[in-house]
Amino acid sequence: MKSRYSDEDRYSDEEYESSNGGDFAIGILVGAAIGALAAVLFAPMSGKETREKIVDLAGQQKDNLKDQWDRTKEATKDAVNTAKEKIGNLTDKAENKVEYFREKTKDEVDELSDDAISEIDKFDKRY
């Protein structure tokens, strides 16, 4: 059965893993926070103990989210640096090819020009 999506619409394995890794981690953190909050709210404790536990869990989740944010920022910086490096390499290759073809074309034009001048000189000598 043929897929309705073209090959361009599909992620490479690397793109798929990098795009969903952060989402998965955030999902785990949110799920853990909801589960911990539910456990605290349904546990038989006094109001004061419950509030203290919620504040403690909120602090832990804040720390977890900050860590995830820092990892995501670092991964983004790495991806940007890698992209810049690849673009720089591609730019260098393109510049080298342009220079190669410019020189090659110049040499061929010079050769054709010399041939034309030579033929004109031969023609002038005959007539």
ZAMARGU-4260 file (C-alpha; in steps of 0.2 Angstrom, whole numbers, plus 5000, padded with zeros to 4 digits):
<rodrens>
0) 5000/5000/5000 | 5007/5017/4995 | 5008/5030/5008 | 5000/5046/5006 | 5015/5056/5012
5) 5030/5059/5001 | 5047/5055/5006 | 5050/5074/5009 | 5036/5073/5022 | 5045/5060/5032
10) 5058/5063/5046 | 5075/5055/5045 | 5078/5044/5060 | 5089/5058/5068 | 5076/5071/5065
15) 5063/5060/5072 | 5073/5056/5088 | 5078/5074/5091 | 5061/5082/5088 | 5052/5070/5099
20) 5065/5067/5113 | 5061/5084/5121 | 5043/5081/5120 | 5044/5064/5128 | 5054/5071/5142
25) 5042/5085/5145 | 5027/5073/5145 | 5036/5062/5158 | 5039/5077/5169 | 5021/5083/5167
30) 5014/5066/5171 | 5025/5064/5186 | 5020/5081/5192 | 5001/5077/5190 | 5004/5060/5198
35) 5013/5067/5213 | 5000/5080/5216 | 4986/5068/5215 | 4995/5057/5228 | 4998/5072/5240
40) 4980/5077/5238 | 4973/5060/5242 | 4985/5056/5256 | 4978/5057/5273 | 4987/5072/5280
45) 4983/5088/5288 | 4980/5104/5278 | 4997/5111/5283 | 5006/5095/5279 | 4998/5094/5262
50) 5002/5112/5258 | 5020/5109/5263 | 5021/5093/5253 | 5014/5103/5238 | 5026/5117/5240
55) 5040/5104/5241 | 5034/5094/5225 | 5032/5111/5216 | 5050/5115/5220 | 5056/5098/5214
60) 5046/5100/5197 | 5053/5117/5195 | 5070/5111/5196 | 5066/5096/5184 | 5059/5109/5172
65) 5074/5120/5173 | 5086/5106/5170 | 5076/5100/5155 | 5076/5118/5149 | 5094/5119/5151
70) 5097/5103/5141 | 5085/5109/5128 | 5094/5125/5126 | 5111/5116/5125 | 5105/5104/5112
75) 5098/5119/5102 | 5115/5128/5103 | 5123/5112/5097 | 5111/5110/5083 | 5113/5128/5077
80) 5132/5127/5078 | 5131/5111/5068 | 5120/5119/5055 | 5132/5134/5054 | 5147/5122/5051
85) 5138/5112/5037 | 5132/5128/5029 | 5150/5135/5030 | 5156/5119/5022 | 5143/5119/5008
90) 5147/5138/5005 | 5165/5134/5003 | 5162/5119/4991 | 5151/5130/4981 | 5163/5144/4980
95) 5177/5132/4975 | 5166/5125/4961 | 5161/5142/4955 | 5180/5147/4954 | 5184/5131/4945
100) 5171/5133/4932 | 5176/5152/4930 | 5194/5148/4927 | 5189/5133/4915 | 5178/5144/4906
105) 5190/5159/4905 | 5204/5146/4898 | 5192/5140/4885 | 5186/5157/4880 | 5205/5163/4879
110) 5209/5147/4868 | 5194/5150/4856 | 5199/5169/4855 | 5217/5164/4851 | 5210/5151/4838
115) 5199/5165/4830 | 5213/5177/4829 | 5224/5164/4821 | 5211/5160/4808 | 5208/5179/4804
120) 5227/5181/4802 | 5227/5166/4790 | 5213/5174/4781 | 5221/5191/4780 | 5237/5183/4773
125) 5228/5174/4759 | 5218/5189/4753
</rodrens>
